[in-house]
Amino acid sequence: AFYCHSYFDSSADLVLKCNCFEFNDELFDQITSLDMTPSYSSCLFLSILEHLISHSFQGSLPLQYHHYIEDGVGITGMHEEENLFIKFVSNFHLSTS
């Protein structure tokens, strides 16, 4: 679990938990993942995830890494640490596996 300021927590809750969609003239709550359209919720989720990863990883962080929506991680730098970091990120959250 993560902790940020209460304003950020409530904003994240609104973006990540208050999604719905319409299908066959019926409304459904989106409860198991982010909404189905590209939007700021995906970017917010990834920014939170990257913050948590960078503050949770015990080894040396790579010189640079990026997590793209529905893509992987690009890394440059310390060769020995790369495998440790890739394994850590891959197991950090269901969305990064």
N, C-alpha and C positions, 0 to 999 in steps of 0.2 A: 504494500500500500504506500501511497505517497502523501505528503503533507505540503501544502502551499498555503498562501494567505486565503482567508475565508472567501473573499471576493472571487479569487481564481477558482477555488473549489466549487462555488455555486455556479460560476460561468461554465466550468467544465461539465458539471452535472447537467445543466440545461442543454449544452451542445451534444453531449454524448448519450444522454438518457431520454431526451424528449424528442424523439424522431418517430414519424409515422409515414405510411405510404398508402396509396389507394390502388386497389386491384379489383376489377369487376364491380365497380361502383361500391365497394366496401372499404372502410378504413381499418388499417392494421397498425399496431404499435411495432416499431422496430426494436426488439428487445435483445437480440443475440449478437449484434454487431453494429458498426457505424451505418449511417444511412446509405442508400444505394446509389446516390448521385455524388459526383465529385463536389466537395464543398469544404468550407473551413473546418468542419468537424474532424475530417481526416488529418488536416494539417495540425490542428490542436492536439489530437491524440498522439501523432508522431512527435511533436515537440515535447510533450510530457514524457513519452517513452524514451526519447533520446536524453532528456534531462535525468531521468531515473537511471538509465544505463550508465551515463558518464559519472554519476555520483555513487553507483553501486559496484562498479567493476573494481576489483582489488589490485589488478596489475597496472602496468603503464599503458595509458591510452595511446592509440595510434596518432600519428601526426595529423591525420585527417580521416574522417569517415562520414558517410552520408547514408541515410535510410530514405529511400524513395517510396512513395505510396505504391504498394503491390510489387515492389522490386526489392533488391537485396542491399548489401552493404558494400561500399567501395572503400578500400583501405590502402594507405601508403605508409611506409615506415617500418619500424622494428619487426623484422621477420619472425623471430621467435615468439614475440607477443601476439602476432597476427592470429595464429591458430587459437590461442587461448581466448582472444577477444571474439573471434568469430563463433567459437563454441559457446561463450557466455551470452552473446547477443542472440544466437539461435535458440537458446533455452530460456531466455529471459521472459518471454511472453508468447502466448499462442500465435499472435500475429507476426512474430519474427521468425518462426520456425520454417 
